[in-house]
Amino acid sequence: MTRRCLILSAAVIALASAASVAQKATIYEGQSLSAGGPLVVAGWGSGSAREVSEEGYVGARSLRVVTHGYYAGVRFDLQRPLDLRDFLGKPNSYVVLTVKPALPVPGQTTTRTSTTSWTTSGTQAETPDTAYTFPYPPGEEPPEANLPVGVETRFRMERMRVVLDTDGGVAVAEDLDVRKAIDEERGWKQVVAPLSFFKGSVNGMLRRAIVSGNTTDMFYLGEMKIVTEPVAKIALDTAVEPYEAKVGEKITFTAQAQAGIAPLEIVWDFDASDGLQEEAVGETVYNFYYKAGEYTATCIVKDLSGAQEPLKRTLGVRVVAQ
């Protein structure tokens, strides 16, 4: 059987309009939270937030946040409300959270030192001092909690929730997928929520923002901002392996798409002859064809912010009898 990889080069679609200059309004970027300052940060619900210096993204500090679900996390109270009017009504306006996991992957050694003691038989015993015992009781997290060098960290939470409280009402963005966060330097990740995702009323002046996760977790928050970014055209690379297969053989389809910070969704239809349908979702999907013939598979990339139309690409697949 011939095995080849059909690669489609990067493709782009034209945009109806694009912002020429990025706009930015910062809520938090690692600045010192002095008493009486313009920003007050505190825990929300049973969650907690502590200013720490062991990690920093923009500045030398970050917030170490503990969340116990969607109704426990960190709140930002703006003593001078932030004017959102320049960001409203634009599909390319986003709330951007830059976060980093603070807990080790389960099963790893998290010890930093050990204590030597003597057993009753006269032999030495090493008792490790554990760097983390989690979850901490609310408000009792240690002020500094550096992990040992080389320990891999991972989010426990899979999704985040952001609340914007303005003088014109409250709006909520739920189920922001942390697994699709944009990789940044030094292990930081960006979770992006278009303002169009928020349900409720976003008007006028921002007075408070709340951030939480869908389960018990601890993470660093290095930056929170609202931006209007120039719309980036969708770039797409797709492949199918093999594109010639036997009846009933597993076929793998892959795609990688980018459009700046815009959140994207990749959906697939495996047989265009019966109309386009969303038969699978993701960068890597599989299909089986049980009848010999020529098929046209379609990859569709959606800009979930609504800033541009979906991009479609087709891939030919030949299925031969056993």
C-alpha positions in Angstrom: 0.0 0.0 0.0 1.2 3.4 -0.8 1.7 5.7 2.2 2.0 9.3 1.4 1.4 12.4 3.4 -0.7 15.0 1.6 0.4 18.4 3.0 -1.5 21.6 2.2 0.6 24.7 2.5 -0.4 27.6 4.7 -3.6 29.2 3.5 -5.2 32.5 4.5 -8.5 34.2 4.0 -9.1 37.9 3.5 -10.6 40.0 6.2 -13.5 42.4 5.9 -11.8 44.8 8.3 -8.9 44.8 10.8 -7.7 47.1 13.6 -4.5 48.9 12.6 -3.3 49.6 16.1 -3.5 47.4 19.2 -5.2 48.9 22.3 -4.5 47.7 25.8 -5.8 48.3 29.3 -4.0 46.6 32.1 -5.7 45.3 35.2 -2.7 43.6 36.8 0.9 43.0 35.5 2.9 42.1 38.6 3.0 45.6 40.1 3.4 46.0 43.9 0.1 46.0 45.6 0.7 48.7 48.1 -1.9 49.6 50.7 -4.2 52.4 49.5 -3.1 51.8 45.9 -5.4 51.9 42.8 -5.9 48.1 42.8 -7.0 45.9 45.7 -6.6 42.1 45.2 -8.2 39.6 47.6 -9.6 36.1 47.7 -13.1 35.5 46.5 -15.4 33.0 48.1 -13.2 30.3 49.7 -10.4 31.1 47.3 -7.3 33.1 48.1 -4.7 35.3 46.3 -1.3 36.1 47.7 1.3 38.4 46.2 4.6 36.4 45.8 8.0 37.0 44.3 9.0 33.4 43.3 7.4 33.9 39.9 7.0 36.9 37.7 5.8 37.4 34.1 5.9 41.2 33.3 7.0 42.5 36.7 9.0 40.8 39.5 5.9 39.6 41.2 2.8 37.6 40.5 -0.3 36.4 42.4 -0.5 32.9 43.7 -4.2 32.0 43.4 -6.0 29.1 45.0 -9.4 28.2 43.5 -11.9 25.7 44.8 -14.3 25.8 41.9 -16.1 28.4 39.8 -17.2 30.4 42.9 -13.9 30.6 44.7 -10.8 32.4 43.3 -9.4 35.9 43.2 -11.0 39.3 42.8 -9.6 42.6 41.5 -11.2 45.7 42.9 -10.3 48.8 40.8 -10.3 51.9 43.0 -10.3 54.0 39.7 -12.7 52.2 37.4 -11.4 51.3 33.9 -13.2 52.7 30.9 -14.2 49.9 28.5 -15.9 51.9 25.9 -13.0 51.7 23.4 -13.1 47.9 23.5 -16.9 47.3 23.2 -18.6 46.1 20.1 -15.3 44.8 18.5 -14.9 41.0 17.9 -11.2 41.4 18.2 -11.3 42.7 21.8 -10.2 40.2 24.4 -9.6 39.6 28.0 -6.2 37.9 28.4 -5.0 36.1 31.5 -1.4 35.0 31.7 -1.2 32.0 34.1 1.3 29.3 35.2 0.6 26.1 37.1 2.0 26.0 40.7 1.5 22.4 41.6 3.6 19.4 40.6 2.4 16.6 38.4 1.0 13.9 40.7 3.5 11.2 41.6 6.6 13.4 41.3 9.0 13.9 44.2 8.3 17.3 45.7 10.9 17.2 48.5 13.6 19.8 48.9 15.3 18.7 52.1 15.3 15.7 54.4 15.7 15.0 58.1 18.0 12.3 59.5 16.8 10.3 62.5 17.8 7.0 64.2 15.5 4.0 64.4 15.3 1.7 67.4 17.6 -0.8 65.6 20.3 1.9 65.5 20.1 2.6 61.7 19.6 5.9 60.1 16.3 6.9 58.4 15.8 9.7 56.0 12.4 11.5 56.4 11.8 13.9 53.4 10.3 17.3 54.2 7.5 17.8 51.7 7.4 21.1 49.9 3.7 21.0 49.2 0.8 19.6 51.2 -2.3 20.5 49.1 -4.9 21.9 49.4 -3.9 24.3 52.1 -6.6 25.7 54.4 -7.8 29.0 52.9 -5.5 31.8 53.9 -2.7 29.5 55.2 -0.7 29.1 52.0 3.1 29.7 52.7 4.4 33.1 51.6 7.0 31.5 49.4 6.6 28.0 47.8 9.4 27.4 45.4 9.3 24.0 43.8 12.6 22.0 43.4 14.4 22.7 40.1 13.2 20.5 37.3 9.9 19.5 38.8 7.1 19.5 36.2 4.0 21.4 37.0 0.5 21.0 35.6 -3.0 22.6 36.0 -5.6 20.6 37.9 -8.3 22.8 36.5 -9.4 22.4 32.9 -11.5 25.5 32.5 -11.6 29.0 33.9 -14.3 31.6 34.6 -14.1 35.4 34.4 -16.6 37.9 35.7 -16.6 41.6 34.8 -18.5 43.9 37.0 -19.2 47.3 35.5 -21.4 50.2 36.4 -23.7 49.0 33.6 -24.1 45.4 34.8 -22.3 42.1 35.3 -21.1 39.8 32.5 -19.6 36.3 32.8 -17.4 34.1 30.5 -17.4 30.5 31.6 -15.7 27.3 30.4 -12.6 29.0 29.1 -10.5 26.0 28.0 -7.1 26.1 29.8 -5.9 23.1 27.6 -6.1 25.4 24.6 -4.1 28.2 26.2 -1.4 29.8 24.1 2.2 28.8 25.2 4.3 31.7 26.4 7.9 31.8 27.7 9.1 30.1 30.9 6.0 27.9 31.3 3.5 30.7 31.2 0.3 30.3 29.2 -2.3 32.8 28.0 -6.0 32.1 28.4 -8.0 34.3 26.0 -11.7 35.3 26.2 -13.1 37.5 23.5 -15.5 40.1 25.0 -18.1 38.5 22.7 -17.9 35.4 24.9 -19.3 37.3 28.0 -22.9 36.8 28.8 -24.7 39.7 30.5 -24.1 43.4 30.3 -20.6 44.9 29.7 -20.9 48.6 29.7 -19.1 51.7 30.8 -16.6 51.5 33.7 -15.1 48.3 35.0 -15.1 48.2 38.8 -14.3 44.6 39.6 -13.0 41.5 37.9 -13.1 37.9 39.3 -11.1 34.9 38.1 -11.7 31.3 39.2 -11.2 27.7 37.9 -13.5 24.7 37.7 -11.8 22.7 40.4 -9.4 22.9 43.3 -6.0 24.2 42.0 -3.2 26.6 42.7 -1.7 28.7 39.9 0.3 31.9 39.4 -1.4 34.9 37.6 1.2 37.1 36.1 -1.0 39.5 34.0 -4.6 40.4 33.3 -5.4 42.8 30.6 -8.0 43.8 28.0 -6.8 44.3 24.5 -8.0 45.0 21.0 -5.6 43.2 18.7 -5.2 43.6 14.9 -7.1 40.7 13.3 -4.7 38.0 12.3 -5.5 36.0 9.2 -6.0 32.3 9.8 -3.0 30.2 8.7 -3.7 26.5 8.3 -1.5 23.4 7.7 -3.3 20.1 7.2 -2.3 16.5 6.5 -3.8 13.0 6.2 -1.8 9.8 6.6 -2.3 7.7 4.7 -4.3 9.4 2.0 -4.6 6.0 0.2 -5.9 3.3 2.6 -7.7 0.0 2.6 -11.3 -0.4 3.5 -11.7 -0.3 7.3 -8.2 1.0 7.9 -7.8 3.8 10.5 -6.9 7.1 8.8 -5.4 10.0 10.8 -6.2 13.6 9.9 -4.2 16.5 11.5 -4.4 20.2 11.3 -2.6 23.2 12.9 -4.2 26.6 12.7 -3.1 30.0 14.0 -4.7 33.5 14.0 -2.8 35.6 16.6 -4.5 35.3 20.0 -8.0 34.6 18.6 -9.4 31.3 19.9 -9.9 28.8 17.1 -11.9 25.6 16.7 -11.1 22.9 14.1 -13.9 20.8 12.9 -13.9 18.0 10.3 -16.3 16.4 7.7 -15.0 13.1 6.3 -17.3 12.8 3.2 -18.4 15.9 1.3 -20.8 13.9 -0.9 -23.5 13.9 1.8 -23.1 17.6 2.8 -20.8 19.3 5.2 -21.3 18.0 8.8 -19.3 18.5 12.0 -18.2 14.8 12.4 -15.1 15.5 14.6 -13.5 18.3 16.4 -9.8 18.8 17.2 -6.3 19.1 15.8 -5.9 15.3 15.4 -8.9 13.1 14.5 -9.5 9.6 13.0 -11.9 8.0 10.6 -12.6 4.7 9.0 -14.1 4.2 5.5 -15.9 1.0 4.9 -16.5 1.3 1.2 -13.9 1.6 -1.6 -13.9 4.9 -3.5 -12.7 8.5 -3.7 -13.6 10.7 -0.7 -13.3 14.4 0.0 -12.6 15.3 3.6 -13.1 18.9 4.7 -11.2 20.8 7.5 -13.0 23.9 8.8 -11.3 26.4 11.1 -13.6 28.7 13.0 -12.5 32.0 14.6 -14.6 31.8 17.8 -14.4 35.5 18.4 -16.4 36.1 15.2 -13.7 38.4 13.7 -13.5 36.5 10.4 -15.3 33.9 8.4 -14.4 30.2 8.7 -11.5 28.9 6.6 -12.2 25.6 4.7 -9.7 23.3 3.1 -10.4 19.9 1.4 -8.3 16.8 1.3 -8.7 13.9 -1.1 -8.7 10.3 0.3 -8.6 7.1 -1.8 -10.0 3.9 -0.2 -9.2 0.6 -1.9 -10.6 -2.9 -1.4 -8.8 -5.3 0.9 
